[in-house]
Amino acid sequence: MNFELKTLDLTAAAALKTDVLIVLVSATFKPARDTLSGLIGQARKSGDLDASPAKMLSLWRADGVNAARVLLVSTGEGHARQIRQAVTSAVGSLKSVSPKSLTLWMEDATQHRMHAATQAVADTSYVYTATKPTAKASVLKRVVLGLPTASQTKNAKPDFDHACAQVAGVALAKEWGNRPANHATPSMLAKVAQALGKKPRVRCEVLGPGEILKLGMGSFAAVAQGSREPMRFIVLHYNGAAKSEAPTVLVGKGITFDTGGISIKPAAGMDEMKFDMCGAASVLGTFEALAQLQPTLNVVGLIPTCENMPDGLALKPGDVVTSMSGQTIEVLNTDAEGRLILCDALTYAKRFKPRAVIDIATLTGACVVSLGHVRSGLFSASDELAHALEAAGEAALDPCWRLPLDDDYAEGLKSNFADVANVGGRDGGAITAAKFLQRFAKDYPWAHLDIAGSAWKSGAAKGATGRPVGLLLHYLLGLVPKPVTQAQVKTTQTATRRRPAASAA
């Protein structure tokens, strides 16, 4: 799907050759004298188009409009969430029509509105086909976003580029999150990463079982030992800034299927454990977006990936393993395996002397109980990092919520037979999981995103969401140094000239 940004007033939009024209109408819309404004005015006067978000009126072969189908859609006050709701409803109504081209007209486009509109078109048009030959792939190939004036179009271009890159990143994360475990093995994820490594400024390294063991990643290797699929440790580099600039490290949990191991899960719903690699998928998606945008920063992606299976060689409850950090771990529950692979990756991250490390994992059902499927769980001892991630999530409509990390929560992780246990009981399970990870992330600013409730949907809408690619991308782009304007240079020069000279000693 190709997105284009064009300057289109309503007269030009009416004349444009397109299969479908969607006109987003806010409560403050002021009709002009053109054909579409006249239709909007009539619809409002008749009560067929009130101002409530996603209220829609479909027109067929309207006089003076080139598009065969016109959708007038209300956006309420025009907030980003209302834009997303309106576009989702409009594009969703077109599934039986299968347009090849679509034009979306907006009165204006702040950063948030632009992202909401483009992502809504992409999400609503997405069709999974990789292992479903009978599925009809989306035929929508061209989407034009129209803004009324040239100045609006020019100002919106950076946000449009960001939005298109985010769409591509989310699409990659969704696609690999949705693939069944036999079509998304650790080796297959490594090939996706290697393909990303061929893009500008991206480099990829894939470590196999021997190299992983040589590094001393005994905790990660212990989880993988019950599977016939060989584990992989994927290291991605995006180098967009000077080598001297410290990178941000993203660590994605890549359990391509989780049976629970010897602590086996209930059969009902176990098929959804193919989604247990959505943290890894979000890292891959973020690198896809970075490769498109080419921002001036450095990012490292670490993906420990394996299966958690109940083979005769599988890890057993009560086993003690030695992590890369040297800390020993008593494995009380083999279904708490995500933290066992992440802890070694967090230790590995130290070598990059990072400005911050963020791990992303479908880690605990307890987080789903706490926050449901709306917000991802956020844990961090750094207020600065936590606030930046919260702000990025709100901007991307990919929200998270900060939970506590009080030291008292770590009491349940004490063990008589190792330095730490891998679980701390049922109560506060999302927090004790984060406390476990925190032990291995003391050498740098660190945050943990538990996406168990936000990474996929169940039921009739079952499928990966691509979250939190939007959040991660907004956060990373917020780290890019802002260019100095001529006005700022002049202000600095003026202040320097006015500064009194130092007196002689």
RATALIN-V535045 format. One record per backbone hydrogen bond with DSSP energy under -0.5 kcal/mol. CO is the residue of the C=O (numbers start at 1). NH is the residue of the N-H. E is the energy in kcal/mol with one decimal. If there is no record, write none. Layout:
# RATALIN-V535045
[[CO:NH:E] [CO:NH:E]]
This chain:
# RATALIN-V535045
[[1:3:-0.5] [2:143:-3.0] [4:6:-0.5] [4:145:-3.4] [6:8:-0.7] [6:147:-2.2] [9:13:-2.6] [10:14:-2.0] [11:15:-1.2] [12:16:-1.1] [14:66:-3.7] [16:18:-0.8] [18:68:-0.5] [19:69:-1.2] [20:22:-0.5] [20:103:-2.6] [21:23:-0.6] [21:71:-2.8] [22:24:-0.6] [22:105:-3.2] [23:25:-0.5] [23:73:-2.7] [24:26:-0.5] [25:75:-2.2] [26:29:-1.5] [29:31:-0.6] [34:38:-1.9] [35:39:-2.1] [36:40:-2.5] [37:41:-2.7] [38:42:-2.4] [39:43:-2.3] [40:44:-2.3] [41:45:-2.4] [42:46:-2.2] [43:47:-0.6] [43:48:-1.7] [43:49:-1.2] [44:47:-0.8] [51:76:-0.5] [52:55:-2.0] [55:74:-2.9] [57:72:-2.8] [59:70:-2.6] [62:65:-1.8] [68:61:-3.1] [69:21:-2.4] [70:59:-3.3] [70:72:-0.5] [71:23:-3.0] [71:73:-0.6] [72:57:-2.3] [73:25:-3.3] [74:54:-2.6] [75:78:-2.6] [76:27:-3.1] [79:83:-2.5] [80:84:-2.6] [81:85:-2.2] [82:86:-2.5] [83:87:-2.8] [84:88:-2.5] [85:89:-2.0] [86:90:-2.3] [87:91:-2.9] [88:92:-2.1] [89:93:-1.5] [91:94:-1.4] [92:95:-1.2] [94:97:-1.1] [94:98:-2.1] [100:141:-2.2] [100:142:-1.7] [101:20:-0.9] [102:144:-2.7] [103:22:-3.3] [103:105:-0.6] [104:146:-2.6] [105:24:-2.4] [106:148:-0.6] [110:114:-2.6] [111:115:-2.3] [112:116:-2.4] [113:117:-2.5] [114:118:-2.4] [115:119:-2.3] [116:120:-1.7] [117:121:-2.0] [118:122:-2.2] [119:123:-3.0] [120:124:-2.2] [121:125:-1.5] [122:126:-1.0] [123:126:-0.5] [129:132:-1.3] [132:135:-1.7] [135:137:-0.8] [139:141:-0.7] [141:2:-3.2] [142:102:-2.2] [143:4:-2.6] [143:145:-0.5] [144:104:-3.4] [144:146:-0.6] [145:6:-2.7] [146:106:-2.5] [147:8:-3.3] [149:153:-1.9] [150:154:-2.5] [151:155:-2.4] [152:156:-1.9] [153:157:-0.8] [154:157:-0.8] [156:160:-2.6] [157:161:-2.5] [158:162:-2.2] [159:163:-2.5] [160:164:-2.5] [161:165:-2.2] [162:166:-2.4] [163:167:-2.3] [164:168:-2.0] [165:169:-2.3] [166:170:-3.0] [167:171:-2.2] [168:172:-1.9] [169:173:-2.2] [170:174:-2.8] [171:175:-2.5] [172:176:-2.1] [173:177:-1.9] [174:178:-2.2] [175:179:-0.9] [180:183:-2.0] [181:184:-0.9] [185:189:-2.4] [186:190:-1.9] [187:191:-1.5] [188:192:-1.7] [189:193:-2.2] [190:194:-2.4] [191:195:-2.0] [192:196:-1.9] [193:197:-1.8] [195:198:-1.2] [196:199:-2.1] [199:202:-1.8] [201:239:-2.7] [203:237:-2.9] [205:235:-3.1] [207:233:-2.3] [208:212:-2.3] [209:213:-2.5] [210:214:-2.0] [211:215:-1.4] [212:217:-1.8] [213:216:-1.2] [216:218:-2.2] [217:221:-2.4] [218:222:-1.5] [219:223:-1.2] [220:223:-0.5] [220:224:-1.4] [221:225:-1.0] [222:315:-0.5] [223:226:-0.7] [224:227:-1.9] [228:230:-0.5] [232:234:-0.5] [232:305:-2.8] [233:207:-2.8] [234:236:-0.5] [234:303:-2.5] [235:205:-2.5] [236:301:-2.8] [237:203:-2.5] [237:239:-0.6] [238:240:-0.8] [238:299:-2.5] [242:245:-1.8] [247:355:-2.3] [247:356:-0.8] [248:300:-2.6] [249:358:-2.9] [250:252:-0.5] [250:302:-3.1] [251:253:-0.5] [251:360:-3.2] [253:280:-2.1] [254:256:-1.1] [254:306:-1.3] [257:259:-0.6] [257:308:-2.6] [259:265:-3.0] [260:263:-1.0] [262:264:-1.9] [267:270:-2.1] [269:272:-1.6] [270:273:-2.2] [271:274:-1.3] [272:275:-1.9] [273:276:-1.1] [274:277:-0.7] [275:278:-1.8] [276:255:-1.2] [277:281:-2.4] [278:282:-2.1] [279:283:-1.4] [280:284:-2.2] [281:285:-2.6] [282:286:-2.0] [283:287:-2.0] [284:288:-1.8] [285:289:-1.9] [286:290:-2.4] [287:291:-2.3] [288:292:-1.2] [289:293:-2.3] [290:294:-3.0] [295:297:-1.6] [297:240:-1.7] [298:248:-2.0] [299:238:-3.3] [300:250:-3.2] [301:236:-3.2] [302:252:-2.5] [303:234:-2.7] [303:305:-0.6] [304:254:-1.6] [305:232:-2.4] [306:256:-1.8] [306:257:-0.5] [307:309:-0.6] [308:259:-2.3] [308:261:-0.7] [309:311:-0.7] [311:314:-1.6] [315:262:-0.6] [316:319:-2.3] [319:331:-3.2] [321:323:-0.6] [321:329:-3.0] [322:218:-0.6] [323:326:-1.8] [327:323:-2.8] [328:420:-1.2] [329:321:-2.4] [329:331:-0.6] [330:332:-1.2] [330:422:-2.1] [331:318:-3.8] [333:336:-1.6] [335:337:-0.5] [337:340:-0.5] [337:341:-1.4] [338:342:-2.2] [339:343:-1.9] [340:344:-0.6] [341:345:-1.3] [342:346:-2.6] [343:347:-1.6] [344:348:-2.2] [345:349:-1.8] [346:350:-0.5] [347:350:-1.1] [348:351:-1.5] [349:352:-1.6] [350:353:-1.9] [352:247:-0.5] [356:249:-2.6] [357:447:-2.2] [358:251:-2.7] [359:449:-3.0] [360:253:-2.3] [361:363:-1.8] [361:451:-2.5] [364:367:-0.6] [364:368:-0.8] [365:369:-1.9] [366:370:-1.9] [367:371:-2.9] [368:372:-2.4] [371:374:-1.0] [371:375:-0.8] [376:401:-2.4] [377:450:-2.3] [378:403:-2.9] [379:448:-2.7] [381:383:-0.7] [382:386:-2.5] [383:387:-2.8] [384:388:-1.9] [385:389:-2.2] [386:390:-2.5] [387:391:-2.4] [388:392:-2.1] [389:393:-2.3] [390:394:-2.0] [391:395:-2.3] [392:396:-2.0] [393:398:-2.9] [394:397:-1.0] [399:376:-2.0] [401:378:-2.7] [406:409:-1.6] [407:410:-1.9] [408:411:-1.4] [409:412:-0.6] [410:413:-1.7] [411:414:-1.4] [413:421:-3.2] [420:330:-2.7] [425:424:-0.5] [426:429:-1.2] [428:431:-0.5] [428:432:-2.4] [429:433:-1.8] [430:434:-1.5] [431:435:-2.5] [432:436:-2.0] [433:437:-1.9] [434:438:-2.3] [435:439:-1.0] [436:439:-0.8] [437:440:-1.8] [438:441:-1.6] [441:444:-0.5] [445:357:-2.3] [446:381:-0.6] [446:382:-0.6] [447:359:-2.4] [448:379:-2.1] [448:450:-0.6] [449:361:-2.5] [449:451:-0.8] [450:377:-2.6] [451:454:-0.6] [451:455:-2.2] [455:465:-2.5] [455:466:-0.7] [457:463:-1.9] [458:461:-0.8] [459:462:-1.9] [463:457:-2.7] [466:469:-1.8] [468:472:-2.7] [469:473:-2.8] [470:474:-2.3] [471:475:-2.4] [472:476:-2.7] [473:477:-2.6] [474:478:-1.4] [476:479:-1.7] [477:480:-0.9] [485:489:-1.9] [486:490:-2.6] [487:491:-2.2] [488:492:-2.2] [489:493:-2.5] [490:494:-2.5] [491:495:-2.2] [492:496:-2.1] [493:497:-2.2] [494:498:-1.8] [495:499:-0.9]]
